[in-house]
Amino acid sequence: MPNPEIAIEVENFGGEDDLEDFDGAETTVSVSQLIELGGKRNVRKSIAIHEKSLAEWDLQIKTRNLQLEALKAFYAVLAAQERQSQVSQLLSLATQGYQAVADRVSAGKVSPILELRASVELNMARNSWEGSQRQLLQARQDLSSLWGESKPDFDALAGNFDVLQEPPAWEDLQVSFLDNLEVKRWEAELARKKANQGLERANRIPNVTISFGIRNYQETNDNAFVAGLEFPLPLFDRNQGGQKAAQSEVSQSLYQRDADVAKLESDLRSSYQAFLAIFHQASSIKQDIMPAAEKASEATQIGYQEGKFNFLEALDAQRTLFEVKNQYIDAFSAYHEARINVMKLAGRIDPFSSF
């Protein structure tokens, strides 16, 4: 409620004859109180409640976004760990291959040019290994920074990096889309705008100020009560401009809500289609391409040891396997990012839940 006001008023002093000094002064002490009409106070309370609700929705959205960012960083570390493991295997194979070629060169069975070629492959594998180490360190740093650590306080993460979950049906995502935090926040935003419109309507009704006090007549030392009632006459200003502005804000918010919701639903549809494509790509690499590449590499290595294949053929099989493994890691990294994006847009509030 508005605070009351106190007023002290002195009249008829500092004059001449009977009004000299304070001889004929009249002193009035009064208290006045503004009485709000039209339910303005209740509407202001409603606006405050809606503003608090908006702040809570903003907190939920920021918390959810941080959780999803951490989940993406988590899978980025898993991907870096997988890549570092693959490069370590490649380095081991390159080292073994170089040693085998060096032994054959020493025995005079193959040309020294092959040893030079093997050394190039070995150095490239070492450079890849060093690069994977730096990428892993950066990924761990990015993850730990999300909880305020300037230096990673963990050595490795455990997680199911290459586990695929069947995509949900589009109809299920359309239902859960209504739980999208950005969509639900609009309900509170529109409620606040409408409450503000109600306040502008209430402001067309003038308030009343009542006052009550005591007046002292210095000349006779008598006291008397005084009372007053004050209110404006709403002849010209009935807050027409404020009401029209509030109505315009409500209409604008409705259009903006519809546009934002349509954009979010369109983003969900696009993300879902991208997720399906990435899911099928990752499935194909995991189930078909990777096993075939591993078998081909293994057979080539055995054949090379038995003298059935030359060094270049064995080297080509290793390179092919390494490229497939890179595609494998890239595909699953893209799969997890696409899955998280769909979860966010579909209103799956728990970022660690599955489809």
Secondary structure, DSSP 4 states (H G I P E B T S, - for coil): -PPPEEEEEEES-S-SGGGSTTTT-EEEEEEEEEE--SSHHHHHHHHHHHHHHHHHHHHHHHHHHHHHHHHHHHHHHHHHHHHHHHHHHHHHHHHHHHHHHHHHHHTTSS-HHHHHHHHHHHHHHHHHHHHHHHHHHHHHHHHHHTTT-SS---S-----TT---PPPPHHHHHHHGGG-HHHHHHHHHHHHHHHHHHHHHHTTSPPEEEEEEEEEETTTTEEEEEEEEE----SS-SSHHHHHHHHHHHHHHHHHHHHHHHHHHHHHHHHHHHHHHHHHHHHHIIIIIHHHHHHHHHHHHHHHHTTSS-HHHHHHHHHHHHHHHHHHHHHHHHHHHHHHHHHHHTT---TT---
